[in-house]
Amino acid sequence: MGPSRAIQRRTKATDSRPASSSRSQLDDPNEFSPERRFETNNEVEVSSKEEGFIGSYFAARVVANMGDNYVVEYKELLEDDKRTLYKETVMAHDVRPPHPNQTLPLSPNDSSANNEKFGFGDLVDAYDNDGWWTGVVTGEKGSFYAVFFETPLDHVAYPATHVRPHLDWRRGRWFPGKNRERFLHGNPNFSEEMTQVILDEKIEQSKLNTSS
């Protein structure tokens, strides 16, 4: 599955994350501005610049404010014992407020699921492997969206309830992501035929799961 295939769980953290040599389409040095300070128990999202995690966001709460760093406890990530919520120290510029839409995915059967529609090339976050991963919408069928990822390279279909609009946090404000239609048409790894195959397979899988 998409980003889950790239890395199964986060590695143990150091006091600061190594900067990746590769750049994503959103790797903006001003994107995660630390102008807002967070206090203990504030809910946040943590981004990563680690190889294999670029463009990902994980829901967490602040355990301690250490000035340039925060200690955070993740809502979904677990320690090796599979029971204890994972804590780590992260740089302040990797921490932002919770996404105004949602920080965890809605159930496909949740009647309160947001009805936002996405079009070809829209920049979104898709929930996978306990976090939100930035990708580009390539198609829609039924209640599913196909999402193309640049890092790690993949193309996956998700329930609409597991897709939210991508927003950048800069200078204390949220900014919508730019449409990436031109990026898709110029990318040799993207094809409309594959989009349809991915969506059809996901719909068939969903039917089998419902009937079993």
Salt bridges, closest charged atoms under 4 A:
GLU43 OE1 - LYS75 NZ 3.02
GLU45 OE1 - ARG96 NH2 3.02
GLU45 OE2 - ARG164 NH1 2.83
GLU50 OE2 - ARG10 NH2 3.97
GLU50 OE2 - ARG17 NE 3.40
GLU73 OE1 - ARG61 NE 3.03
GLU73 OE2 - LYS87 NZ 3.08
GLU79 OE1 - LYS12 NZ 2.34
ASP80 OD1 - ARG9 NH1 3.57
GLU88 OE2 - ARG10 NH2 3.21
GLU88 OE2 - ARG17 NH2 2.76
ASP94 OD2 - ARG17 NH1 3.49
ASP94 OD1 - LYS49 NZ 3.57
ASP94 OD1 - HIS93 NE2 3.88
ASP125 OD2 - ARG164 NE 3.01
ASP125 OD1 - HIS166 ND1 2.76
GLU140 OE2 - LYS117 NZ 2.71
ASP154 OD2 - ARG5 NH2 3.29
ASP168 OD1 - HIS166 NE2 2.56
ASP168 OD2 - ARG170 NH1 3.29
GLU181 OE2 - HIS185 NE2 3.67
ASP200 OD1 - LYS141 NZ 2.52
GLU204 OE2 - LYS207 NZ 3.71
